[in-house]
Amino acid sequence: MTLRVLAGGSPEAVDSYRAATFDLAVHPMRPGLAHEAVTLTLDARLAAAVERGAAVEGLPTPLWAGLAIESERALRARAHDTGLAATALERALDAAADATGCLAAGRGRRLVRYGLALRGRGPREMGPPCRRLTIAVPQHTLTAWELAATLEGQAVDGWAAASLEALPAGRPRWEYAAALAGQTLAEWVAVQAARRSSS
């Protein structure tokens, strides 16, 4: 590690600090939250499709799967709450994510570095499909998943695996925008849906 002495006190000195990048391969989850492990059992077809989706977006498969499940849950819930068509809301969310700019230097915060790591990924080679996929899920998100699963009369692991069937593309962009806004993914979707429904 290299240390750098900054001249004290001025905003320019703070802005001159550039934090190290966030390594998603080492820490494939949103920082700063308590997580619990959820293990999904996927059939061979879905396991291959999930691995392909994660590889196209350059993310570790468990992280991609967790974002896919949570973004789809949030999208469906907000579409239902606002009366917006899910496809129209999805397009609006994509546009809002694409319009999200970068924070200058991010003041070194890990959440910002995590968001930037999501945005800067290119495709990776596919790995072997994993039929038993363990996802680290933030505890507040897991509670939302359990409530959604209960409403559909399912166990959370079966509900989550079924949610992956949508195989949504581009959802790491939503998580990027949420991270830079200091919001959870579900909170960011709700804010964007409220803006869309009121316009």
C-alpha angles and dihedrals in degrees: 000000000000120000121209125197112221125203105250132260109357124114088232090060092052092047091052090068114097115191123217117267122266113251110216091187090062098036108022098180141068109281125237099034134102110243136197126203118247117186118206125196109215130187116242094259095051093042090055092046092050092049090049092050092049092047093050090054093041096236134130106267097240092051092047091048093050092050091047093052096044095044091050092048092049093045093051093044095050093043088054093046096048099035090235119142109257092230092052092047091048091054090049091050091049090051093048091050092048090051093054110114128206125265113240106255090331088238086264095287114160094222091058091046089050091052092048090049090055092050096047098055124119126195118290133201116276117255125206112295112257115219091187104051120183115202126192104226124189109245095240089050092048089054089053090049091050091051092049091047092049091052088056094044094245139121112254095248093052091045092050093048090050090049089059090064089084089064092199116202126213097025095127084070088062091051089048091054091045093050093050089049091050091242136123115251092253092048091051091050090049093051092049092046091051091051091049095048093048096049 
